[in-house]
């Protein structure tokens, strides 16, 4: 009876040990599964974080690229505007100079024409005055000539009369 009781007790202890072993194995499996799940969750979180960081970096790069392009376009536009403004200013200046030169040339032409006309008029006046002076001198000479001829004729007539008077006196004296 004691041996049977001992056998029963051993079997119970063995069953208890086996159950403990099973429970330990189950606990270990549960722990391993929990660890695996935790690791997977951490890896997924890290992957999501990396993807988000990568997306943010790409977005930042795209924004920078867009900003650079906008700045370049703005500069190009400003340069074109400045170039157009300079071109317009140069053209305006050139036109103003051309106009001023034309005005000056026209003014000189008018002044030269006026001076030429004045000289022509002055020359004509001088020629006319000389002609009148020459005519006056010629008329004066002609009058002098006439006067001289009249005086000579008068003198000749007086001489002739004196000679006749003398001849007549001489004749009367002879007759007496």
Steps between C-alpha positions, in 0.01 A plus 500: 500500500783734579668421168176572312455825688860595422451421132185714494684784671789478249258495207325809641838678548604404146168628360544820700858547361376433147220756542752752638729437202205551261401820681862628483516419130169678442621806698829503305309474168265780610799718598676429167182584306458824697867593432461421130185714479673785685802479266275498192306800636826691568631415150171613339505824702863568397415422136204741513718768666773457236242521220349814655847657539590407141168646376560821699854531359372444145222756558753749639728442198208545259397821678860627486518413129171682440622801700830506306314480168266782607798715607679427170187588301457821704866596436466419128186716483669785689808478272280502188304797638824688577641420154177617332500817712865572406425435132204740514707761685785469245254529210338808661842658552606423142173646364544813715859543372388445139224759545739748663757447220231548233376815677856636523564418130173669395583803716851524343351464150250779572773719652730438198214579258420820694868603495525422125183701430630791709835493311321485165283799598804689630697426179204609285464822704873572467489430123195725461667777703819469288293514179318814622829657612662417162199648314514814717873537435445449124219760499724741692785443250258549207370827653859619560585416137192692381587796724861497377382493135254787562774705671742433211231591244420821693869582518542440124200723422637775728844472331334514157294807600808672645697428182218634282471810720877554477496451121216746466683755717818449298303549173343824632838625612647430158217673325547806714 
